[in-house]
Amino acid sequence: MLESKFSPSWNKSVQPRKQRKYRYEAPLHLKQKFMHIHLSPELRGKYGKRNLQIRKGDKIKILRGQFKKRDGKVERVSLKAEKVFVTGIEVIKKDGTKTLFPLAPSNLMIMDLDLGDKKRKQKLEKNKSNVKDNKKLKNEKSS
């Protein structure tokens, strides 16, 4: 069997099979970028960012699929499979056991952030101050 090799020089392709192959063979540091999720409008206004990487402990809302309009807390994030597992979003297997349902990050929205990590909080606060400065500059230029 051939070893899968990731080509960082890949530019673009219209072919879905090549796009799927790129995502499948991407190294973890790039797959991490695929795990960014849109922020709710309130959080977007507060932090001046459109999306953030999902993390265990974040509260999310499901936008698409059989569980849409349901909220929950992120229990586990699988970078390798590019899936998010949410508390309370379970499926019953044939043998009667319950298991967490894997969700695609593109179908989710972050409603509340887990700011237990100092670095994450610091990064958001830094960006927040930059956004305020930019707004002040725009207002001064327009007047």
N, C-alpha and C positions, 0 to 999 in steps of 0.2 A: 504494500500500500504506500502511495506517495505521501510524503509529509506535506501538510498544508503550509504554504508560505504566504505571508501577508506582504502585499506590495504597497509601500508608502507612496510610490510615484503614481498610483492610480489617480486619474484625473476625474473622469466622469464617463458614464455610459447610459444610454437610453434603455439598454436591455435589463429587465428586472432580474434575470438570473445573475448578472454580474453585480448588481446592486446588493442582492441578497448575499452573494459570496463575499463581498467586501465587508458587510456587517458581521457575517458569521466568523470570518477569519481575522477580524480586527483584534489587536492586542487589548488587554484590559484597560490601559490608560486611555485608549480611544473609546472603548465601550462605555467608560465612565461618562463621557460627554453625551452619549446617547440616552443617559439616564436623567437628563435634565427635564423638569416638569414645570408647566406654566404655574405662575402664582395667581392667587385670587386677585380681583381688581383692588381690594383694600390693601393687600400686601404689596401689590405692584406700585400703588401710589405711595405707600410708606417707605419702601426701600429703593424705588426707582429702577427695579430690575424686572424683566419679563419672566425669566425662569431661573430655577435653582436646581441643584442636584438633590434628588430625593435622599432622605436619610431615615434610619430607624427612629421612630418616635414622632415623626411629622404626622399631622392630621391631614387627611386628604379626602377629596370628594371624587366619586367615580362618575365620569361623563358619558361613557359609551358601554354597550354590552348588556348582558343579562342582569348585572347588578347596578345599573345606572341610577343616579340620584341618591346613592347610599354613601354614608361617611364612615370613616374608620381611621385607626391609627396604624401606621406602617410597622409591621412586626419583623419583616425580613426583606432584604434587597439582594437579588441574585444578579451580580454583574455579568457572569458568564452566560446566563440564559436571558439576560436583559428583561427580567420580570420583577414585579413588586408583589409582596404578599401582605395582605391587610387583615387585621384582627376582625373577626366576625364575618368575613367574606369566605365562606366555606362551601364545599361541595360534598355530597354524600356519595361514597363509593359503593360498589355492588355488594361488598361484604358488610355494609352498614357503618363503617368508620367514616369520620369526617376528616377532611384534609383542606388546608388552605388553598384557595384558588389563585393561580398565577395571573397577574394583570399586566398588560403592556403599559409602559409609562406614558405613552402618547394619549391614553384614554383617561388620564387622571389630572386633578388640579390640586395644588397645595392650598389648604385653607388656613393652617396654623403651623408655624415652624417650631421645631425643638431647638431652643437656643442654649442647651446645656453645654455645648462645646464653645469654649472661649474664642477659638480662632474663627469659627463660623460667625459668631456674633460680632467680632471685631471687623471682619471683612464686610459684613452687611452695614455696620455703622459707618465705616469708611466710605462705602459707596453712597450711603444716604447723604453724607455731608457733601460729597462731590456733586450730587444731583441738585442740592440746595444752592450751591455756588453757581452751577450752570444756569439755574433758573434766574438767579439775581443778575447774572451777566446778560441774559436774554432780555430781561425787563429793562435794564439800563440802555441797551442798544436800541430797543424799540421806542424809548421815550425821547 
